[in-house]
C-alpha cells in the first residue's frame, strides 16, 4: 500500500492519496484543481491508475472552475447529492473498490448539507466535520443539527483507535483518533446537543456582526 498527505500551507487544506500498489490503482480524497500537475506526477511516478476522486465536501460556488479541473484527472468524481452532471453520487454505505482495497462511503452532513466521509481500513476521512471553525471558505457549519448527529452517531461510535483525517488542518495537525476527539473536542466533548447548537448560533452571529473592510 501507498499513502500520501498533501498539505496546502496557505489554506490548510489537505489532500490524501491512497493506492494499492499491487493492483496499480489509486484513490484521491479532496484533491484540488490547482494541484493537478503534482497529483498527476505522483500517479505517474508509481504507474497508478486513478480509480476514484472522492470529495468529502466542496465550495464550488466560490471556485466554479473546480469541477472542470478535477474532471481532467479522468476518474469518476464521488461527492454528495448536489447538482453536478459530471459527478457520480453515491448513497450511504456504498462500497468503492480500488485494486484489492475497499473504501466505504458514509453520509455525514453538517459542515455542508451533503458532506460524505470515507472509511478505509482503520482510517476515517471526515473532511470538515470536526474542523468546525477551520475551513477557510466557511466560518461555521451549514447544518449544525445534522453536524451534531453525524459526529456523535457516526464518528464517535467508531472504535477508539480509529484514525481521523481532516480536510483542513487544525493547529498544524492532520490526524487524530476517535478517542481523543470524543474526550477533548472543544465543541463536542462534554456538551449537550442544545449547548452545542447554542455555540453554533453564537458563531454565526459573530460572523454576521464582524466588520468588513
N, C-alpha and C positions, 0 to 999 in steps of 0.2 A: 504493500500500500504506500501511497504518497499523499502527504498533506501539507499544504502551504497556507500561510496567512499573509495577506497583503493589506497594508495599512496606509491610508492617505493621511499624512501628518497634518495637513491643513484643516481638513474637515473632521478627522477622527473616524471616518467611515472604514469599515472592514469588509474584505472580500475573502472567501475561502475556496480553495481548490482541493477537491477530493479525487483520488484516482486509484483505480485498480490496475496496477502495472502489468500483471499477468494477462488481464483481459484487454488492456490497451484502451480503456475507456475512462472518462473523467466527468466530473460534475463541477460547475461553478455556482457558488451561492453568493448572491448580492454583488455581481460584477457591475462595473460602471463603464460607460462608453468611452470615457477619457482614457481608460486603461487598456483598450483593445490591443495596441502593439505589444505591451508586456504580457498580457494574457495569451495572446497567440504565440508568443515566443516560448512561454512556459509549456504550452501544449506541444509545440513542435519539438522542443528540446527532448522530450521523452516519447515522442511519436504517439501522442494520445488523441483519440477521437473524442470530441466533446459530445456527451450524450444528452445532457440537460443543462439549461440555465434556470436556476431556481432563485426566485425573488421573495424574500420574507415580506417586503413591502416596497413601496416606491413613492416618489413625489414627482411624477411625470408632468404634473400641471406646472411645475416650476422648471422642468427640463424636458420640453416637449420633443426634442430630438432623440431622447434616450432609447425609446423602443426601436427606432430605426437603426441606431448604432448597435444595439445588442443583437438585432436580427442578423448582423454581419458575422456573428460567431457561428452561424449555421446550425444551431441546435434549437429544439423546441424550448420556448420560454414558459415556465410554470409559475403562475402567480395567482393571487386571489381573484374572486369573481368581479372583475371590472371590465369596462368596455375597452378591448384591445384586440383587434381582429387577428393579429399575428401571434397571439399568445394562446397557450393551452391552459385551460382552467381545470383544476383537479380538486375533488372533494376531500373532506377529512377522511383519513385512513387509507388514502391511495398509497400504493407502493410503487416506487420508480426504480427499475433495475439499471445498474451500470456495471459492466463486467460481471463478476460473480458477487457483487455487493448490492445492497438494497437501501434506499432512502425512503423513510416513511413520512408522508405529508400529514401535518396536524394543523387544523384550523385554529388560529389563536388571535381573533380580532381584539382590537383595543387601541394599540398605538395608531393604526389606521383601521378603517372599518373592515378591511378584507385581509388582514395580516395572516400569513402562514408561517409555521415553523417546520423545521426538517430534522428528523431524528435519524442518526446513523451510528450504529454500534453503541458506544457509551457516551455519545455526544449529541447535544441538542442545540440547534442553531435557531435562535429565537429573535433575531432582528432587533427591533426597538422596544420589545415588551418590557424589559427591566431597565432600560436606559430612559427613564421617564422624562428627564429634563435634558438629556444629552444630544438629542437629534438636532443637527444644525439647520434642518428645514422646518421643524415643527416643535414649538416650545412646550406643548402639552398634549396629552392623548386626545384623539378624536372621539373615542367612546370609552370613558372611564369605567362605566359599569361592566362592559364587556372585557375590559382590560383586567379588572379585579378577578372576574371569573376565569379568564384564560390563565392568569398567573397562579391563582390559588387552587384551581381544579385540575389544570393540565401540566403546569410546570412543577409546582411544589409537591405534587403527588408522585413524581418520578423518584427513583432511588437516590438516596443522599449523595452517592458518589458520581452521579451523572454530571458530565462537564457541560456547562452552559456557555455558548459562544454568542456574543452580542453583535449587532450590526453597527454599533457605534461604540468606540472605546469610552470608558469612564475612568478618569484618573490614570490614564495610560494602561488600563487593563482590558484585555480582550476576553479572558476566560475566567470563570468562577465555577462553583459547584452548587447543586441544589441545596445542600445542607447550609452552606454559607449564606446564600440569598434568603433562604427561609428564616434563618436566625437573625440576620443583620441588615436586610434591605431597608433603607430609610423610609420607604413608602408602604411596604407590605408587611414587614415584621412587627408584631406587637400591636397592630392596628385592627380595629373592626372595619367592616365594609363601609359603614357610614362615616367613620373617621377618615378613611382613605378618600372617599368621594368628596368630603369637605375640603381636604387638602387639594384635590384636583380643581375644585371650584376656585379656591384661592389662587392657584397657579394661573388659571385662565383670567381671573380678574386683574391680577398684577400685570399680565401680558397686555390686556386691553388698556390699562391705565398708564403703561410705560410711555414716556415721551418719545417722539420720533423726530429725527433731525435730518 
